[in-house]
Amino acid sequence: MSVAAAHVLYAVNINAISDVLIDQITDQSVDAGIAEMILGGAGEVYNRFVAVQGQAPCVGFTTTKIKTALDKCGAVGLALGADPANVLEMYFQAVAEGGTREGAGSHLKLSINEGLLVPRSIEAPHGDRAVLTYEGIATWDGTHDPIVLLAGQSLPGTPAVDEVFTAGPVKINNAALTAIQNISIGFGISEMVVAGDGEVWPSFVAIQNIQPIVTITTLDVLALNTFGLEGSAQDEIHDSVIYLRKIAKGGTRVADATEQHISFIVDEGRITTRTVGGSHGVPLMAIVQITPTYDGSNAPLAIDTTAAIVAP
């Protein structure tokens, strides 16, 4: 036997009234989500029956195109369906044997016509690229399979690499938390996914709860003293702000005053130092956690994708 075909990842397209191509994809996956019913009886050694008990397919992808993705999908996700007109398209790009990539009409498209696209996390190490992870939860719209597969497709858009971010500064209660080594943002979305009437696929998905968490790794171990052993409340007057700093293509960093960075703003919540530690020969590090809560009007974690970096 020989290898007849190979595929690589491509971009993700939100096929809507105005299409949005989310490129700079670094990882993608498809999970068929199959739960099987396997039955035996009569004290026999072997099972005699197997069937699909339920199926909840989903897709996942990570991207460094964070501004474009957040502008389209936000911190609370994007509804997929006819109203609003949003279809999630993912592609398996065919590789040309003895060449590079196959041409038009050679690729596999996976489409989710109904469901929910939710952000899971952002990881932003100091000095390395920040990545944003999404999950697309597919439901049955009564007509199409939850994930529709079509071969012989052309690839949409023109991919580029023009948005790259890294960890930026952090202000907590209007004071700088210095020497940031990593920023991790968990969007904390829990979904309700429901099927009924004996159907194999779920036909309903909604957001049940949102509890974002921001975790910051810093060399500033005095944070334990700053926030106290029991932690501190978020200042009612001064917001806490976490920045992703944009990297300048062909250069170093975009200037702080240029409104091309990304900020995450916390208006209410608590700040705690979770751990401080390290090994011989390396600096100690502190893990600081911000737990945002809702103040009745502002989003617990507000996002600005056109932010200037402002010193405290």
Contacts in CASP RR format, 6 or more apart in sequence:
PFRMAT RR
TARGET T0000
AUTHOR 0000-0000-0000
METHOD contacts of the structure
MODEL  1
MSVAAAHVLYAVNINAISDVLIDQITDQSVDAGIAEMILGGAGEVYNRFV
AVQGQAPCVGFTTTKIKTALDKCGAVGLALGADPANVLEMYFQAVAEGGT
REGAGSHLKLSINEGLLVPRSIEAPHGDRAVLTYEGIATWDGTHDPIVLL
AGQSLPGTPAVDEVFTAGPVKINNAALTAIQNISIGFGISEMVVAGDGEV
WPSFVAIQNIQPIVTITTLDVLALNTFGLEGSAQDEIHDSVIYLRKIAKG
GTRVADATEQHISFIVDEGRITTRTVGGSHGVPLMAIVQITPTYDGSNAP
LAIDTTAAIVAP
5 94 0 8 1.000
5 95 0 8 1.000
6 94 0 8 1.000
6 95 0 8 1.000
7 92 0 8 1.000
7 93 0 8 1.000
7 94 0 8 1.000
7 95 0 8 1.000
7 107 0 8 1.000
7 108 0 8 1.000
8 92 0 8 1.000
8 93 0 8 1.000
8 95 0 8 1.000
8 101 0 8 1.000
9 25 0 8 1.000
9 27 0 8 1.000
9 28 0 8 1.000
9 61 0 8 1.000
9 91 0 8 1.000
9 92 0 8 1.000
9 93 0 8 1.000
10 25 0 8 1.000
10 90 0 8 1.000
10 91 0 8 1.000
10 92 0 8 1.000
10 93 0 8 1.000
10 107 0 8 1.000
10 155 0 8 1.000
10 159 0 8 1.000
11 21 0 8 1.000
11 22 0 8 1.000
11 23 0 8 1.000
11 24 0 8 1.000
11 25 0 8 1.000
11 91 0 8 1.000
11 155 0 8 1.000
11 156 0 8 1.000
11 157 0 8 1.000
11 159 0 8 1.000
12 21 0 8 1.000
12 22 0 8 1.000
12 23 0 8 1.000
12 25 0 8 1.000
12 28 0 8 1.000
12 61 0 8 1.000
12 63 0 8 1.000
12 88 0 8 1.000
12 89 0 8 1.000
12 90 0 8 1.000
12 91 0 8 1.000
13 19 0 8 1.000
13 20 0 8 1.000
13 21 0 8 1.000
13 22 0 8 1.000
13 88 0 8 1.000
13 89 0 8 1.000
13 91 0 8 1.000
13 156 0 8 1.000
13 157 0 8 1.000
14 20 0 8 1.000
14 21 0 8 1.000
14 22 0 8 1.000
14 72 0 8 1.000
14 73 0 8 1.000
14 78 0 8 1.000
14 86 0 8 1.000
14 87 0 8 1.000
14 88 0 8 1.000
14 89 0 8 1.000
14 117 0 8 1.000
15 86 0 8 1.000
15 87 0 8 1.000
15 88 0 8 1.000
15 89 0 8 1.000
15 111 0 8 1.000
15 156 0 8 1.000
16 84 0 8 1.000
16 85 0 8 1.000
16 86 0 8 1.000
16 87 0 8 1.000
17 85 0 8 1.000
19 156 0 8 1.000
19 157 0 8 1.000
20 68 0 8 1.000
20 72 0 8 1.000
21 68 0 8 1.000
21 156 0 8 1.000
21 157 0 8 1.000
21 158 0 8 1.000
21 159 0 8 1.000
22 61 0 8 1.000
22 63 0 8 1.000
22 65 0 8 1.000
22 68 0 8 1.000
22 69 0 8 1.000
22 72 0 8 1.000
23 63 0 8 1.000
23 65 0 8 1.000
23 159 0 8 1.000
23 160 0 8 1.000
23 161 0 8 1.000
24 63 0 8 1.000
24 64 0 8 1.000
24 65 0 8 1.000
24 159 0 8 1.000
24 161 0 8 1.000
24 163 0 8 1.000
24 164 0 8 1.000
25 61 0 8 1.000
25 62 0 8 1.000
25 63 0 8 1.000
26 62 0 8 1.000
26 63 0 8 1.000
26 64 0 8 1.000
26 131 0 8 1.000
27 61 0 8 1.000
27 62 0 8 1.000
28 59 0 8 1.000
28 60 0 8 1.000
28 61 0 8 1.000
28 62 0 8 1.000
28 90 0 8 1.000
29 59 0 8 1.000
29 60 0 8 1.000
29 61 0 8 1.000
30 57 0 8 1.000
30 58 0 8 1.000
30 59 0 8 1.000
30 60 0 8 1.000
30 90 0 8 1.000
30 110 0 8 1.000
30 147 0 8 1.000
31 57 0 8 1.000
31 58 0 8 1.000
31 59 0 8 1.000
31 60 0 8 1.000
32 55 0 8 1.000
32 57 0 8 1.000
33 55 0 8 1.000
33 56 0 8 1.000
33 57 0 8 1.000
33 58 0 8 1.000
34 52 0 8 1.000
34 54 0 8 1.000
34 55 0 8 1.000
35 52 0 8 1.000
35 53 0 8 1.000
35 54 0 8 1.000
35 55 0 8 1.000
35 56 0 8 1.000
36 50 0 8 1.000
36 51 0 8 1.000
36 52 0 8 1.000
36 53 0 8 1.000
37 49 0 8 1.000
37 50 0 8 1.000
37 51 0 8 1.000
37 52 0 8 1.000
37 53 0 8 1.000
38 47 0 8 1.000
38 49 0 8 1.000
38 50 0 8 1.000
39 47 0 8 1.000
39 48 0 8 1.000
39 49 0 8 1.000
39 50 0 8 1.000
40 46 0 8 1.000
40 47 0 8 1.000
40 48 0 8 1.000
40 49 0 8 1.000
41 48 0 8 1.000
52 200 0 8 1.000
54 195 0 8 1.000
54 200 0 8 1.000
54 201 0 8 1.000
55 146 0 8 1.000
55 200 0 8 1.000
55 201 0 8 1.000
56 137 0 8 1.000
56 138 0 8 1.000
56 193 0 8 1.000
56 195 0 8 1.000
56 201 0 8 1.000
56 202 0 8 1.000
57 138 0 8 1.000
57 146 0 8 1.000
57 147 0 8 1.000
57 201 0 8 1.000
58 135 0 8 1.000
58 136 0 8 1.000
58 137 0 8 1.000
58 138 0 8 1.000
59 88 0 8 1.000
59 90 0 8 1.000
59 110 0 8 1.000
59 112 0 8 1.000
59 135 0 8 1.000
59 136 0 8 1.000
59 138 0 8 1.000
59 147 0 8 1.000
60 133 0 8 1.000
60 134 0 8 1.000
60 135 0 8 1.000
60 136 0 8 1.000
61 90 0 8 1.000
61 133 0 8 1.000
61 134 0 8 1.000
62 131 0 8 1.000
62 132 0 8 1.000
62 133 0 8 1.000
62 134 0 8 1.000
63 69 0 8 1.000
63 131 0 8 1.000
63 132 0 8 1.000
63 134 0 8 1.000
64 129 0 8 1.000
64 130 0 8 1.000
64 131 0 8 1.000
64 132 0 8 1.000
64 161 0 8 1.000
64 163 0 8 1.000
64 164 0 8 1.000
64 165 0 8 1.000
65 132 0 8 1.000
65 163 0 8 1.000
66 122 0 8 1.000
66 130 0 8 1.000
66 131 0 8 1.000
66 132 0 8 1.000
66 163 0 8 1.000
66 165 0 8 1.000
66 244 0 8 1.000
66 262 0 8 1.000
66 305 0 8 1.000
67 163 0 8 1.000
67 165 0 8 1.000
67 262 0 8 1.000
67 305 0 8 1.000
68 163 0 8 1.000
69 119 0 8 1.000
69 132 0 8 1.000
69 134 0 8 1.000
70 119 0 8 1.000
70 132 0 8 1.000
70 262 0 8 1.000
70 303 0 8 1.000
70 305 0 8 1.000
71 305 0 8 1.000
72 78 0 8 1.000
73 117 0 8 1.000
73 119 0 8 1.000
73 134 0 8 1.000
74 119 0 8 1.000
74 303 0 8 1.000
75 119 0 8 1.000
75 187 0 8 1.000
75 212 0 8 1.000
75 299 0 8 1.000
75 301 0 8 1.000
75 303 0 8 1.000
76 118 0 8 1.000
76 187 0 8 1.000
76 189 0 8 1.000
76 207 0 8 1.000
76 210 0 8 1.000
77 116 0 8 1.000
77 117 0 8 1.000
77 118 0 8 1.000
77 119 0 8 1.000
77 189 0 8 1.000
77 207 0 8 1.000
78 86 0 8 1.000
78 116 0 8 1.000
78 117 0 8 1.000
79 86 0 8 1.000
79 115 0 8 1.000
79 116 0 8 1.000
80 86 0 8 1.000
80 87 0 8 1.000
80 88 0 8 1.000
80 112 0 8 1.000
80 113 0 8 1.000
80 114 0 8 1.000
80 115 0 8 1.000
80 116 0 8 1.000
80 117 0 8 1.000
80 136 0 8 1.000
81 87 0 8 1.000
81 113 0 8 1.000
81 114 0 8 1.000
81 115 0 8 1.000
81 141 0 8 1.000
82 113 0 8 1.000
82 114 0 8 1.000
82 141 0 8 1.000
86 117 0 8 1.000
87 111 0 8 1.000
87 112 0 8 1.000
87 113 0 8 1.000
88 111 0 8 1.000
88 112 0 8 1.000
88 117 0 8 1.000
88 136 0 8 1.000
89 109 0 8 1.000
89 110 0 8 1.000
89 111 0 8 1.000
89 156 0 8 1.000
90 109 0 8 1.000
90 110 0 8 1.000
90 111 0 8 1.000
91 107 0 8 1.000
91 108 0 8 1.000
91 109 0 8 1.000
91 110 0 8 1.000
91 153 0 8 1.000
91 155 0 8 1.000
92 107 0 8 1.000
92 108 0 8 1.000
92 110 0 8 1.000
93 101 0 8 1.000
93 102 0 8 1.000
93 107 0 8 1.000
93 155 0 8 1.000
94 101 0 8 1.000
94 102 0 8 1.000
94 103 0 8 1.000
94 106 0 8 1.000
94 107 0 8 1.000
94 108 0 8 1.000
95 101 0 8 1.000
95 102 0 8 1.000
96 102 0 8 1.000
96 103 0 8 1.000
103 154 0 8 1.000
104 154 0 8 1.000
104 155 0 8 1.000
105 152 0 8 1.000
105 153 0 8 1.000
105 154 0 8 1.000
106 152 0 8 1.000
106 153 0 8 1.000
106 154 0 8 1.000
107 151 0 8 1.000
107 152 0 8 1.000
107 153 0 8 1.000
107 154 0 8 1.000
107 155 0 8 1.000
108 149 0 8 1.000
108 150 0 8 1.000
108 151 0 8 1.000
108 152 0 8 1.000
108 153 0 8 1.000
109 149 0 8 1.000
109 150 0 8 1.000
109 153 0 8 1.000
110 147 0 8 1.000
110 148 0 8 1.000
110 149 0 8 1.000
111 144 0 8 1.000
111 147 0 8 1.000
111 148 0 8 1.000
111 150 0 8 1.000
112 136 0 8 1.000
112 138 0 8 1.000
112 146 0 8 1.000
112 147 0 8 1.000
112 148 0 8 1.000
113 141 0 8 1.000
113 144 0 8 1.000
113 148 0 8 1.000
114 138 0 8 1.000
114 139 0 8 1.000
114 140 0 8 1.000
114 141 0 8 1.000
114 144 0 8 1.000
114 146 0 8 1.000
115 136 0 8 1.000
115 137 0 8 1.000
115 138 0 8 1.000
115 139 0 8 1.000
115 205 0 8 1.000
116 136 0 8 1.000
116 137 0 8 1.000
116 139 0 8 1.000
116 191 0 8 1.000
116 205 0 8 1.000
116 206 0 8 1.000
116 207 0 8 1.000
117 134 0 8 1.000
117 135 0 8 1.000
117 136 0 8 1.000
117 137 0 8 1.000
118 134 0 8 1.000
118 135 0 8 1.000
118 136 0 8 1.000
118 137 0 8 1.000
118 187 0 8 1.000
118 189 0 8 1.000
118 191 0 8 1.000
118 207 0 8 1.000
119 132 0 8 1.000
119 133 0 8 1.000
119 134 0 8 1.000
119 187 0 8 1.000
119 189 0 8 1.000
120 133 0 8 1.000
120 134 0 8 1.000
120 135 0 8 1.000
120 186 0 8 1.000
120 187 0 8 1.000
120 188 0 8 1.000
120 189 0 8 1.000
121 132 0 8 1.000
121 133 0 8 1.000
121 184 0 8 1.000
121 185 0 8 1.000
121 186 0 8 1.000
121 187 0 8 1.000
122 130 0 8 1.000
122 131 0 8 1.000
122 132 0 8 1.000
122 133 0 8 1.000
122 183 0 8 1.000
122 184 0 8 1.000
122 185 0 8 1.000
122 186 0 8 1.000
122 244 0 8 1.000
123 130 0 8 1.000
123 131 0 8 1.000
123 133 0 8 1.000
123 182 0 8 1.000
123 183 0 8 1.000
123 184 0 8 1.000
124 130 0 8 1.000
124 131 0 8 1.000
124 165 0 8 1.000
124 166 0 8 1.000
124 167 0 8 1.000
124 168 0 8 1.000
124 182 0 8 1.000
124 183 0 8 1.000
124 184 0 8 1.000
124 185 0 8 1.000
124 244 0 8 1.000
125 166 0 8 1.000
125 167 0 8 1.000
125 181 0 8 1.000
125 182 0 8 1.000
126 166 0 8 1.000
126 167 0 8 1.000
126 168 0 8 1.000
126 180 0 8 1.000
126 181 0 8 1.000
126 182 0 8 1.000
127 166 0 8 1.000
127 167 0 8 1.000
128 166 0 8 1.000
129 164 0 8 1.000
129 165 0 8 1.000
129 166 0 8 1.000
129 247 0 8 1.000
130 164 0 8 1.000
130 165 0 8 1.000
130 166 0 8 1.000
130 167 0 8 1.000
130 183 0 8 1.000
130 244 0 8 1.000
137 191 0 8 1.000
137 193 0 8 1.000
137 205 0 8 1.000
138 146 0 8 1.000
138 147 0 8 1.000
139 146 0 8 1.000
139 193 0 8 1.000
139 201 0 8 1.000
139 202 0 8 1.000
139 203 0 8 1.000
139 204 0 8 1.000
139 205 0 8 1.000
140 146 0 8 1.000
140 199 0 8 1.000
140 201 0 8 1.000
140 202 0 8 1.000
140 203 0 8 1.000
141 203 0 8 1.000
142 203 0 8 1.000
145 201 0 8 1.000
146 201 0 8 1.000
146 202 0 8 1.000
161 249 0 8 1.000
162 249 0 8 1.000
163 246 0 8 1.000
164 246 0 8 1.000
164 247 0 8 1.000
164 249 0 8 1.000
165 244 0 8 1.000
165 245 0 8 1.000
165 246 0 8 1.000
165 247 0 8 1.000
165 261 0 8 1.000
165 262 0 8 1.000
166 244 0 8 1.000
166 245 0 8 1.000
166 247 0 8 1.000
167 180 0 8 1.000
167 181 0 8 1.000
167 182 0 8 1.000
167 183 0 8 1.000
167 244 0 8 1.000
167 245 0 8 1.000
168 180 0 8 1.000
168 183 0 8 1.000
168 242 0 8 1.000
168 243 0 8 1.000
168 244 0 8 1.000
168 245 0 8 1.000
168 261 0 8 1.000
168 309 0 8 1.000
169 176 0 8 1.000
169 180 0 8 1.000
169 243 0 8 1.000
169 245 0 8 1.000
169 309 0 8 1.000
169 311 0 8 1.000
170 176 0 8 1.000
170 177 0 8 1.000
170 180 0 8 1.000
170 183 0 8 1.000
170 216 0 8 1.000
170 218 0 8 1.000
170 240 0 8 1.000
170 241 0 8 1.000
170 242 0 8 1.000
170 243 0 8 1.000
171 177 0 8 1.000
171 238 0 8 1.000
171 239 0 8 1.000
171 240 0 8 1.000
171 241 0 8 1.000
171 312 0 8 1.000
172 227 0 8 1.000
172 240 0 8 1.000
172 271 0 8 1.000
172 288 0 8 1.000
172 290 0 8 1.000
173 232 0 8 1.000
173 234 0 8 1.000
173 235 0 8 1.000
173 238 0 8 1.000
173 240 0 8 1.000
173 271 0 8 1.000
174 235 0 8 1.000
174 237 0 8 1.000
174 238 0 8 1.000
174 239 0 8 1.000
174 312 0 8 1.000
175 226 0 8 1.000
175 312 0 8 1.000
176 311 0 8 1.000
176 312 0 8 1.000
177 216 0 8 1.000
177 218 0 8 1.000
177 220 0 8 1.000
177 223 0 8 1.000
177 288 0 8 1.000
178 218 0 8 1.000
178 219 0 8 1.000
178 220 0 8 1.000
179 218 0 8 1.000
179 219 0 8 1.000
179 220 0 8 1.000
180 216 0 8 1.000
180 217 0 8 1.000
180 218 0 8 1.000
181 217 0 8 1.000
181 218 0 8 1.000
181 219 0 8 1.000
181 285 0 8 1.000
182 216 0 8 1.000
182 217 0 8 1.000
183 214 0 8 1.000
183 215 0 8 1.000
183 216 0 8 1.000
183 217 0 8 1.000
183 242 0 8 1.000
183 244 0 8 1.000
184 214 0 8 1.000
184 215 0 8 1.000
184 216 0 8 1.000
184 217 0 8 1.000
185 212 0 8 1.000
185 213 0 8 1.000
185 214 0 8 1.000
185 215 0 8 1.000
185 242 0 8 1.000
185 264 0 8 1.000
185 301 0 8 1.000
186 212 0 8 1.000
186 213 0 8 1.000
186 214 0 8 1.000
186 215 0 8 1.000
187 210 0 8 1.000
187 212 0 8 1.000
187 301 0 8 1.000
188 209 0 8 1.000
188 210 0 8 1.000
188 211 0 8 1.000
188 212 0 8 1.000
188 213 0 8 1.000
189 207 0 8 1.000
189 209 0 8 1.000
189 210 0 8 1.000
190 207 0 8 1.000
190 208 0 8 1.000
190 209 0 8 1.000
190 210 0 8 1.000
190 211 0 8 1.000
191 205 0 8 1.000
191 206 0 8 1.000
191 207 0 8 1.000
191 208 0 8 1.000
192 204 0 8 1.000
192 205 0 8 1.000
192 206 0 8 1.000
192 207 0 8 1.000
192 208 0 8 1.000
193 202 0 8 1.000
193 204 0 8 1.000
193 205 0 8 1.000
194 202 0 8 1.000
194 203 0 8 1.000
194 204 0 8 1.000
194 205 0 8 1.000
195 201 0 8 1.000
195 202 0 8 1.000
195 203 0 8 1.000
195 204 0 8 1.000
196 203 0 8 1.000
210 300 0 8 1.000
211 291 0 8 1.000
211 300 0 8 1.000
212 292 0 8 1.000
212 300 0 8 1.000
212 301 0 8 1.000
213 289 0 8 1.000
213 290 0 8 1.000
213 291 0 8 1.000
214 242 0 8 1.000
214 264 0 8 1.000
214 266 0 8 1.000
214 289 0 8 1.000
214 290 0 8 1.000
214 292 0 8 1.000
214 301 0 8 1.000
215 274 0 8 1.000
215 287 0 8 1.000
215 288 0 8 1.000
215 289 0 8 1.000
215 290 0 8 1.000
216 242 0 8 1.000
216 287 0 8 1.000
216 288 0 8 1.000
216 289 0 8 1.000
216 290 0 8 1.000
217 285 0 8 1.000
217 286 0 8 1.000
217 287 0 8 1.000
217 288 0 8 1.000
218 285 0 8 1.000
218 286 0 8 1.000
218 288 0 8 1.000
219 283 0 8 1.000
219 284 0 8 1.000
219 285 0 8 1.000
219 286 0 8 1.000
220 286 0 8 1.000
221 276 0 8 1.000
221 277 0 8 1.000
221 284 0 8 1.000
221 285 0 8 1.000
221 286 0 8 1.000
223 273 0 8 1.000
223 276 0 8 1.000
223 286 0 8 1.000
223 288 0 8 1.000
224 273 0 8 1.000
224 276 0 8 1.000
224 286 0 8 1.000
226 232 0 8 1.000
226 273 0 8 1.000
227 271 0 8 1.000
227 272 0 8 1.000
227 273 0 8 1.000
227 288 0 8 1.000
228 273 0 8 1.000
229 273 0 8 1.000
230 272 0 8 1.000
231 270 0 8 1.000
231 271 0 8 1.000
231 272 0 8 1.000
231 273 0 8 1.000
232 270 0 8 1.000
232 271 0 8 1.000
232 272 0 8 1.000
233 269 0 8 1.000
233 270 0 8 1.000
233 271 0 8 1.000
234 240 0 8 1.000
234 266 0 8 1.000
234 267 0 8 1.000
234 268 0 8 1.000
234 269 0 8 1.000
234 270 0 8 1.000
234 271 0 8 1.000
234 290 0 8 1.000
234 292 0 8 1.000
236 268 0 8 1.000
239 265 0 8 1.000
239 266 0 8 1.000
239 267 0 8 1.000
240 265 0 8 1.000
240 266 0 8 1.000
240 271 0 8 1.000
240 290 0 8 1.000
241 263 0 8 1.000
241 264 0 8 1.000
241 265 0 8 1.000
241 266 0 8 1.000
241 310 0 8 1.000
242 263 0 8 1.000
242 264 0 8 1.000
242 266 0 8 1.000
242 290 0 8 1.000
243 261 0 8 1.000
243 262 0 8 1.000
243 263 0 8 1.000
243 264 0 8 1.000
243 307 0 8 1.000
243 309 0 8 1.000
244 261 0 8 1.000
244 262 0 8 1.000
244 263 0 8 1.000
245 253 0 8 1.000
245 254 0 8 1.000
245 261 0 8 1.000
245 309 0 8 1.000
246 253 0 8 1.000
246 254 0 8 1.000
246 258 0 8 1.000
246 260 0 8 1.000
246 261 0 8 1.000
246 262 0 8 1.000
247 253 0 8 1.000
247 254 0 8 1.000
248 254 0 8 1.000
254 260 0 8 1.000
254 261 0 8 1.000
256 308 0 8 1.000
256 309 0 8 1.000
256 310 0 8 1.000
256 311 0 8 1.000
257 308 0 8 1.000
257 309 0 8 1.000
258 308 0 8 1.000
259 306 0 8 1.000
259 307 0 8 1.000
259 308 0 8 1.000
260 306 0 8 1.000
261 307 0 8 1.000
261 308 0 8 1.000
261 309 0 8 1.000
262 303 0 8 1.000
262 304 0 8 1.000
262 305 0 8 1.000
262 307 0 8 1.000
263 303 0 8 1.000
263 304 0 8 1.000
263 307 0 8 1.000
263 309 0 8 1.000
264 301 0 8 1.000
264 302 0 8 1.000
264 303 0 8 1.000
265 301 0 8 1.000
265 302 0 8 1.000
265 303 0 8 1.000
265 304 0 8 1.000
266 290 0 8 1.000
266 292 0 8 1.000
266 300 0 8 1.000
266 301 0 8 1.000
266 302 0 8 1.000
267 292 0 8 1.000
267 295 0 8 1.000
267 298 0 8 1.000
267 300 0 8 1.000
267 302 0 8 1.000
268 292 0 8 1.000
268 293 0 8 1.000
268 294 0 8 1.000
268 295 0 8 1.000
268 298 0 8 1.000
268 300 0 8 1.000
269 290 0 8 1.000
269 291 0 8 1.000
269 292 0 8 1.000
269 293 0 8 1.000
269 300 0 8 1.000
270 290 0 8 1.000
270 291 0 8 1.000
270 293 0 8 1.000
271 288 0 8 1.000
271 289 0 8 1.000
271 290 0 8 1.000
271 291 0 8 1.000
272 288 0 8 1.000
272 289 0 8 1.000
272 291 0 8 1.000
273 286 0 8 1.000
273 287 0 8 1.000
273 288 0 8 1.000
273 289 0 8 1.000
274 287 0 8 1.000
274 288 0 8 1.000
274 289 0 8 1.000
275 286 0 8 1.000
275 287 0 8 1.000
276 284 0 8 1.000
276 285 0 8 1.000
276 286 0 8 1.000
276 287 0 8 1.000
277 284 0 8 1.000
277 285 0 8 1.000
277 286 0 8 1.000
278 284 0 8 1.000
278 285 0 8 1.000
292 300 0 8 1.000
292 301 0 8 1.000
293 300 0 8 1.000
294 300 0 8 1.000
END
